[in-house]
């Protein structure tokens, strides 16, 4: 985008009552942020869902002035900016209705043809949670995923550090602009993160630090990824919000189960219990469910064997798929009246027996 395009996009983003959803609606109607800012209010009011309250401050010159100051910060600090229709804007985030119209980037991020997963969880991560997170990332190395998290205490920084240790690209999604870092104690990790990936944010340098920003930031963590993994969580927490957002985007969610007496496992156990997440007890569940293949390796074609012995559950699923052809994991579980974890393990066994194969989009079909 040109600097003029950036100027008006920033100005539109600066209008208090215009969020990303409304901004996209206005841009779609007018054709560009510049045309939105310059359009007569009476014409903008013709757009469905746009009222006087939203537009009352849109022509205030202070928005362009603030945009000019932010452009200066962007220029001085070598910040890369992606507009939501740009080719280099993260592909998965483009499909999120509330994805930011502008995304600011620092570091050496490469998202082209990459597998992206988010790892989130409690800031009070336990030693067993740390061990699982580290083992998870180590086991996923052959698939070369990008590890996304929020650069916060606990689970976030554990995931970033494990990614760096295993030479995987990692991205920290920040809840503030690039003029600061939170928590300050994590400043020592910034250079390594930028060498192995970088940072993303939709907050300006002028935005005040606010804890509510963390909840807004979570939509980017969930939106960037094809799957969100919750390692540990108390009964309430930001990682559960991220899981809910990921579900709303129709992305996969995994949760690591724990003992019912462990306070930092309550959130994960509840996600699994309410079928808001798949149970993640083995790191290899991730590539299986997401239908990943090893880098530079193609799986051999699976040929169905004659007279394969199937148990009752396998027969139930086989007959359903034979009748309905391609079906998603959730649809199989609902129709066959089986829990997700049971269906996942059964599908794996059936794949090994050569009677079905996984397809993109969590789909399965019999051979």
Secondary structure by P-SEA (a helix, b strand, c coil): ccaaaaaaaaaaaacccccaaaaaaaaaacccaaaaaaccccccccccccccccccccccaaaaaaaaaaaaaaaaabbbbbcccccccccccccccccccbbbbcccccccbbbbbbbbbbccccaaaaaaaaaaaaaaccccccccccccccaaaaaaaaaaaaccbbbbbbccccccccccccccaaaaaaaaccccccccccccccccccccaaaaaaaacccccccccccccaaaaaaaaaaaacbbbbbbbcccccccaaaaaaaaaacccccccccaaaaaaaccccccccccbbbbbccccccaaaaaaaaaaaaaccccaaaaaaaacccaaaaaaaaaaaaaacccccccccccccc
